[in-house]
Amino acid sequence: MITGSVNAGRAAVIPLVVVDASGQPHTIEAIIDTGFTGSLTLPSRLIAAWGLSFRGHQQVTLGNGSLDLLDVY
């Protein structure tokens, strides 16, 4: 079971552990999207700070139905 809360902006959030390039875990607060399909977006400052490796690009469908090409780490 996943336990979370509702933040001040009325978004459902859960704690999520992301492991950086050196194997160190970092707990972040993730906003739950009812259309979640298995992808996670992170701020570029965290990607850089955690040394995550660039894997390529992936086309995604956004909540409004539009398509976008995103970097994958």
C-alpha positions in Angstrom: 0.0 0.0 0.0 1.2 3.5 -0.8 0.6 6.2 1.9 0.6 9.8 1.0 -1.0 13.1 1.9 -2.5 16.2 0.3 -0.3 19.3 0.2 -1.3 23.0 0.6 -1.9 23.2 -3.2 -4.4 20.3 -2.8 -2.3 17.9 -4.8 -2.0 14.3 -3.7 1.7 13.5 -2.9 3.7 10.5 -1.8 7.3 10.1 -0.7 9.4 8.5 -3.5 13.0 7.3 -3.3 15.3 8.1 -6.2 18.8 6.5 -6.3 21.5 8.7 -7.8 24.4 7.6 -10.0 26.6 6.8 -6.9 23.9 4.6 -5.4 22.8 7.1 -2.7 19.0 7.2 -2.1 17.1 10.6 -2.0 13.6 10.9 -0.8 11.5 13.4 -2.8 7.8 14.4 -2.7 6.1 13.2 -5.8 2.7 14.5 -7.0 0.4 11.7 -8.1 -1.2 12.1 -11.5 -4.3 10.1 -12.2 -3.1 9.6 -15.7 0.3 8.1 -14.6 1.7 5.7 -17.1 5.1 4.9 -15.5 7.3 7.9 -16.2 8.7 10.3 -13.7 9.8 13.9 -14.3 12.5 15.5 -12.3 13.8 19.1 -12.2 17.0 19.4 -14.3 18.8 20.7 -11.2 18.3 17.3 -9.5 19.3 15.3 -12.6 22.5 17.3 -12.7 23.2 17.2 -9.0 22.6 13.4 -8.8 24.7 12.7 -11.9 22.0 10.8 -13.7 23.0 9.4 -17.1 21.4 10.6 -20.3 19.7 7.6 -22.1 18.1 9.3 -25.1 14.7 10.9 -26.0 11.2 9.6 -25.7 8.0 11.0 -27.2 5.3 11.4 -24.5 1.6 12.3 -24.5 0.8 15.1 -22.1 -2.4 15.4 -20.0 -3.9 17.8 -22.6 -3.3 15.3 -25.4 -0.4 17.1 -27.0 2.9 15.3 -27.8 6.3 16.3 -26.6 9.8 14.9 -26.9 11.6 14.6 -23.5 15.1 13.6 -22.4 15.3 10.3 -20.6 17.8 9.8 -17.8 
